[in-house]
Amino acid sequence: MKTFKSLKLAHKLPLFVVGFGVLVTAILVTISTISFQKSAEKTAEDQFRSMVADRKYSVQTLLDGIHADVQTLAAVPSTATAIEWLTMTWNDLEGNPGQILRQAYIDDNPNPIGQKHLLVRGQGESPYHMHHETFHPAYKTLIESKGYYDAFLINLAGDIVYSVFKENDFGTNMMTGPFKDSGLADVYRAALEGSRGEVFFADMKPYAPSGGAAAAFAASPVVNDANLTVGVLAVQIPVDLLGAIVNNEQGMGQTTQVYLAGADMLARTNSRFEGGFDVLSQLPKTEQVQTAFDGESHVLQGVTGLNGQKVLAYSEPLPLAFANWAIIAEQDWAELMAPAAEKRNMLLLASLICAGGMSFFGWLFARSVTKPIDRICADMEAVSSGDLETEVEAASRGDEIGKIGKTLVSMQDDLKLARAAEEERAEMQRQQQQVVEKLSSGLVQLADGDFSQPITSAFPEEYEQLRQNFNSTVSNLSTTVQQVIEASGSIRNGAAEISQASDDLSHRTESQAATLEETAAALDELTASVKSAADGARSVEATMAEARTEAENNREVVQSAVSAMTEIEQSSNHISQIISVIDDIAFQTNLLALNAGVEAARAGEAGKGFAVVASEVRALAQRSSDAAMEIKTLISDSSKQVERGVDLVGKAGEALQSIVEQVTHISQLVSGIAEGAAEQSTGLNEINTGVTQLDQVTQQNAAMVEEATAAGHMLNTDAGKLAELV
């Protein structure tokens, strides 16, 4: 210490400056290095929290959207209708329905693997193909627009009666088939025990029909209008979409990696790096993975990463009802600390340069400082104490001390100007503070949704334009928000009306389709009956022609001798049998005409024409029966008179002549009946064809109405959300 005190000022001052510079540099470098590291850690932690929160929200939004889609699809009546019709036509298939349909839509499908869904209708005349053609376009459009991997309709027996992409699971049974232990089977059984509106999810596991790739499913029970469960609607969740959300490289470092993991220590997304882990790969039992499922978020510094490197990691649980997942982010420690190390090295270099400069200029300064500095110290102390009127005598010197004196005088003048400027600045700062407070109060009111409070008090002249701009903004915002509120209300009312109208149209279309189906069935039965009557009338016509020919022949034989009487008796017996047949045919024709009249009465206004024809047929049948009875009586009388002798042959000839005339008349009547029945059969076939085509068009209209109803409900829901947001 004595040696230091004995040193000259020219030596002491440089040593002090150099030592002080080195000390400050060391302290500054140390503090800055620690600060840079803490700042880098804090920045990375905040970035991880924001990154994880963003991806967590995106994943939750995706799952909520899937929940809403499945719930809506299961609720629309067309889904229940599709399951009922497809199941009905499935059961009508002979043999193994699943094998038959896989042959039609997979093996015989001309489209390559991955494009089997492009086939709208399989080959063959099975009603299943007609219903598949009706419902497939809507579900295909849904899958393509929503991005789902596949969609399934499963009946109560567990049969997959429909799928969009027609993989190997199509046509199999979820209860007894080869995929009964899959995730789809699990979610099907859960949904089958659920109630209307419930949605069930199945966690990821390998799924054989998709090539053993990871698959997750969502399903909901389908309930018809009678409140009966008719099956299950299921969708295969796009696993790659989860990876795309989590591996979004925006805002990531070169080594940053974010992934989803399950409690089974298996990955639920793939790595963003080539050669990294895949979905359902076993993850290393690192600290960040093991602590991610304790229900809390963790920031772990310097832990071991997936590849054994030192990392900064952040983990947080992902609240899901169907699975225990967590989201984990990690970044290499070397990359994280690289900016801090670079800043530390730059600061160290700058500090060394500054220390060297300070040492050099300190040495020069020490050489120029002499004893007169003591005289100027008093003046400097006076000025520093606020006495700006102190006279500096050293200012008259011509050496360095004189310069210091002149500088001190100049400093006095500058301090005077600074004092005046400080007072002026304080006044301006006070005015700025008032303006900021009023603007802050106005902005708080805007944030609270109050647009009715403009700034009324005047600002200083240089800030008056700012007040006017603020008031103009408040007025424009108020007008715009009011217009948005009115527009959202109008949209919501319109969407509600569209939705109600679509529902009413859907019910009416379904009722019309059912009525047309019943009408088509009745027309089929009536057509068959009329055709049978026409065939019978043709047969009777042929029989009557034979009877007429036989009677004419017998009339000629009557003119012969008594030896022909035996032949006359035999002919009479033959005619009696034919008349019995005619009588039976007339009775059957009468019954058919009666049935046709009943069916025409059921048809209502459209069956009046059939009723008139049926009445005419009954009249003709009755007349035929009466004529047959008369002929039968004449034949009986003729047989009795044969024994009376040859003298009665002439009378028998007259009776035969009468028989010929009656048979000719009956033959003409039966021919008319046959022609009328044939025309009726042709007309009924044409009517039946038209009703069948009308039934198909009505079914297609019903499907389109169901799609419009679903769109109307979605529009109504979106309008309600817009109104709530406003």
C-alpha positions, 0 to 999 in steps of 0.5 A: 500500500505504501508503495502504491501511495508513493507512486506518481500520479502519472503511473498510478492513474494508468494502472488504476484505469487498466485495472478498473477496465479489466475488472469491469470487463471480467464482471461484464463478461461474466454477468452477460454470459450468465444473462445470455444463457438465462435469456436463451433458456427463458426464450426457448422455454417460452417458445416451447410453451407457445409451440406446444400450446399451439399444437395442443390446441390444433390437435384438440381442435382436430379431435373436436371437429372429428367428434362433431362430424361423426355426431352430425353424420350419425344423427342425419336420417339418411345414415339410418336409412342407408344402414337399413336399406344396405342391411336389407339388401345384404341379407337378400344376397344368396350365399356369403354376402361379404364374399359376394360384395368383396368380389364385386367391389374389390376383386372385380373393381377395375380401379387400382388399389387405393382408388377402389372408391371410384367405383359407384355401382358394382356389376349385377342386378342386386338391389344392394348395387342400386342403394350403393349407387344412391349413397356412395357419392355423398360419403365419398365427397365427405371423405375427400373434403374432410380428409378422413382415411375411410368411413364405415356403416356397420349393422347390428350383427357386426357386418361392415355393409359399406365402406368408402375405400373398400379395403380388406375389412369391407364385408367382414364381421366385427364380432367374429371376423378376422379383424374382431380384435382391431381398434375398429371392432373395439370402437364398434362394440363401445358405440353399440352400447352407447346412446344417441349423440355419443361419440367413442374413440379408439387409440392408435394400434396397427390395423391389418387392412391398412397394411399394418399401419397405425390407425385410430377410429371414432364411432357413434350409434345410428338411431332411426326415427323410431328411436331404435339403434340400427347400426354404427357409423365409424370413421378412420382418423387420418394419423398423418394429419396429426403428424403434419400438425405436430411437425409444422416446422414454422418457428422451430430450430434445426434440432427442435423436435415435437412429438406425441407419446402415449402412456405405453411409451409408444410414439403417436406421431412420426419424427420430422427427421429422416431415419427417426422414429415412426408412429407406434415406435418404442421411445427411449425411457428418457426423463421427459417422456417418463414425467410427461404423464404425471398430470403437470408440465415440466421444463427439463434442462440438460437432460438426455434426448431421443438420440442420447444428446444433451437437450432442453425439454418441455413436456405437457399432458394432452387431456383426452377422454379416450387416451392418455397422451402427452406432447413433448418438445426438445432441442439440442443444448448446443444449438440452444446455447450457440447464440449465447456463446457467440454473444459472449465471445463478441462481448469478450473481444469488445471488452478487451479492445476497450480495455486496451484503449482505456489503458493507452489513453489513460497513460497519455492522460497521466502524462498530461496531468500535473499539479495545476489540476488541484486548482481546477478541482475546486472550480469543478466541485463548485460547478458540480454542486450546481454553482454555475456562476463560479469564475474559472481562473484556469481558463486563461491558461494556454496549456492543457489545464487551460483547456480544461478550464475553458471546457469547464466554462463551456460546461457551465454554459451547456449546463445552463442551457441543459437546465433550461432544456430540462425544464422545457422537457419536463413540461413537454413530458407532463403534457405527453403523460396527460395525452397517454393517460387519456388515450390509455383510458379510451383504449381500455374502454374499447377493449371492454367493448364500450364504443360510446365514450370518445375523448372530449377534452382537447389535447395540446395542438401537436396532439390534437390530430391524434385525438380526432383520429381516435374519436373517428376510429371509435365511431367507425368501430361502433358502426361496423360492429353494429352492422356485423351484429345485424348481419349475423342475426339475419344469417342465423334466422335464414339458416334456421328457416332453411334447416326447418324447410329441408327437414319438412321436405325430407319427411315428405319425400320419404313418405312419398317414396314409401307410398310409391313402393307399395303402389309398385307392389300392388301393380305387380300383383294386379299385372300377374292376375290380368295376365293369368286371366288373359291366358285362361280366356285364350284357352277357352277361346280355343276350346269353344272353337273345337266345340263349335266344329264338333257341333256342326259335324254332329248336325250333319250326322243327325240327317243319317239313320238311326245307327248314328244315334249312338254317335249323337249321344256320345257327342252330347256327352262330350259337349256336356263336359265342355260346357262344364269346363266353360262354366268353371272358366266363367266362374274363375273369370268372375273371381279374377274380375272381382279381385281386379275391381278390389285392387282398382278400388284400393288404387283410388282415382287412378284405378277407376278405368280398371274398375270399369273393365273389371265390371264388364269382365264380370258381366261377360263371365256371368253371361257365359255361365248362363249360356253354359247352363242353358246348353247343359239343359238342352244336352240333358233333354236331348239325351232323354229324347234319344230313346224315343226313336228316330222321329225325334232326330229332327228335333235333336238336329234343331237343338244342335243348331241352337247349340251351334249358335250359342257356342258361336256367340260364347266364342265371340264373347270369350275372344273379346274377353281375351283381347281386353285382358291382353290390352289390360296386361300391356297397359299395366306393364307400362304403368308398373315400369313408370311407377318403378322409375318414379320410385327410383327418382324419389329415392334419389331426391330423398338422398339429396334432400338429406344432404341439403338438410345436413348442410342447412343444420351446419349453416345454422350452427355456424351462424349461431357461433358467429352471433356468439362471437360478435 
